[in-house]
Amino acid sequence: MRSVSNLCLILILSLLSQFSFAETSQEKGLRIAKEAEARNNGFIGDESDLEMVLIDAYGSKIVRKMEGRVLEVKDDGDKSLNIFLNPKDVKGTKMLTWSHKNEDDNQWLYLPSLKRVKKISSRNKSSSFMGSEFSYEDLGSQEIEKYKFNFLKDGKSAAGEDVYIIERVPVDNSGYSKQVVQISKKHLNAVYVSYYDRKSELLKTAEMSGFTKYTVNGKELWRATLIHMKNVQTKKESIFKWTNRKLGVNFKSSLFTKRSLKR
């Protein structure tokens, strides 16, 4: 009888241990997000040429050229600077973003025609960036502290790649009620995002492609060369394309200041 009792006890303890260590969908979603963040940290600085293509509902296109710089900041969000080179009507316009983990991002827009710097209010973060389907919010880094996560399922991307599908819900001020993100199991980057508006209706989708591998201090980092954003409500589209990209660039922090915008 004692051996039977011991066997029952062992079985009960085994079952309890399985329940104790089983991840909830929220815990798994957060774990995947943290793993993705860790995998993509360590780039130091990112420098590239950028092309932004605006496509209206009838297929007409406007092409804008930019220079892009991103400075990695330890224990906080990154700092980024985009400088418009052409066409003439936007030449010299600059966008500076300071992303943060636990507070609203700071963003400033320098308008050369007015020769002044305009601060983007957190209330306007869902507004269009320079007429594109990318919002000011989209240009900030997606710090995990700003979301609650939920693992939905494993799946396949449109290209047939194995992905995790997770839901992230903003915990504070946002133009979105939620985002559903497909994250590559290979390189832990988002490859597809569905954005839902404040009414929980699908607003737009973003597809990332052309991933390229870089090596910084012995660490492999993957970055998309193209993001195609489609607004399913207005039928407008925008494309961001990166060329001549370099990671591991050591920038001076003084390049990412309000004062530098007027130089």
Order of alpha helices (4+ residues) and beta strands (2+ residues): alpha-alpha-beta-beta-beta-beta-beta-beta-alpha-beta-beta-beta-beta-beta-beta-beta-beta-beta-alpha
